[in-house]
Amino acid sequence: MKTWLIILLLASSLQGWAYELADSMKLTLGEAIALAQQQSSDALAARHSLEAAEWSYKNFRANYLPAVSLSSSPSLNRQISSITQPDGTNVFVRQNQLSTDLSLNISQNISLTGGTVFMSNSLQRLDEFEQRTLGYNSIPVSLGYQQNLFGHNSLRWAKRTEPLRHSIARKQYAETMELVASRASTYFFMLASAQTNLEIARQNYAVSDTLLRYARRRYERGSITENEMLQLEVGKLTEETNRLNAEADVEDAMQSLRSYLGIKSQVALVVMTDTLIHDDMVDADEALAKALANNPDPEQLRLNVVESQSALSSAKANRGLKADLYMQFGLSQKGSTLKEAYASPLNQQYVSLSVSLPLLDWGRGKGQVRVAKSRLQLTQTQSEQAMQDFCLNVQKMVRQYNLQAYRVKIAYRTRETALRRYEVARWLYVQGRTSLLELNASISEKDNAQRAFINALQTYWSLYYGLRSLTLS
């Protein structure tokens, strides 16, 4: 009888551990992370952000390359207009003319000065239909330069800020991919924990059912008390409730993982937890050096300071003297035929200088400079503190990660020991050599050890990908 009971108990236990869903998809942690980084909403949003940043950087670089444009603005004028005569009187004259033109323009921004040098070539034709005449005006070549003499040089400051933004965007994308892996591992182990609880509940229910049937036979023979039999019956009902709750938790965790991984079908997921972890200890100084070189946060802090310096430069430029210089030199000619319009071109020059000096602004310009200085000092202080916190956070993460690897090993040994203790306690109870209280204690220790091992693995991989998101290596 005892041999039959032991075989039945072992079969019930194996049946609980052999739980497997029909039409299921088995996933390892690496496969789940690969899916998340490929098709999760966070990964897709990160790729779109990176693409936008790449195009923004291309637009920035285009500002420092020559720009070539071809322009034309033809117009037809058929109306009666008021025309001022040489003696100052106005007369109404019927106008019937067609103006056509074509211009080729080349411009180049100069980041050193913030000005723009340009060259153009244009031809204009004017047809007077009332007088049946036509004329041409040609500008074979025209060179010019325009410059804000004391203004804020946005081109020069952009050379400092835009490369930083581009580098930050690339590093943020790599960081986001690691954070996606971390979040995927969280959902992965949520399902792993739920499935472990379900396996435990199914196993405990099968064992409690078998023990109850055995106890009833022993009770009929008078080997145990009614209280012990009733205790086993209550235990079976409790395990049945635990099993139902665990099944619901598995469905919820499975739905969350499917949703994050972007799996549209309702396929059942079975996660395969790997007990292997990285044995190498992480050196704190090496991790900090990689974090300072690869993480976007230090560059973002530097960008904040540079932007504040640019704002201060702009405030100083807007406070005082403002002057705009425009110069244009070239050749020009007119004629009734196209050949005459290009024969013996004449020199033409145009120079313009506009100056503005505020005489009374009631301290507005000075106040704007003071505000910009204060914001720069605040940004510098906040950046220094944030950098210190960043370094401390990296060192703290390294310590936690190294310690967690050791905790996983302890949790694994604890789980194996608790499983062995449970098998021994169950064997002894079947033989009547130990109490039900001792058996229940071994079951509780076994269950807690299994859950603790899964939790230790979840914490380990969360710290692992969290550290990767800091060092990006």
Disulfide bonds with the S-S distance in Angstrom:
none
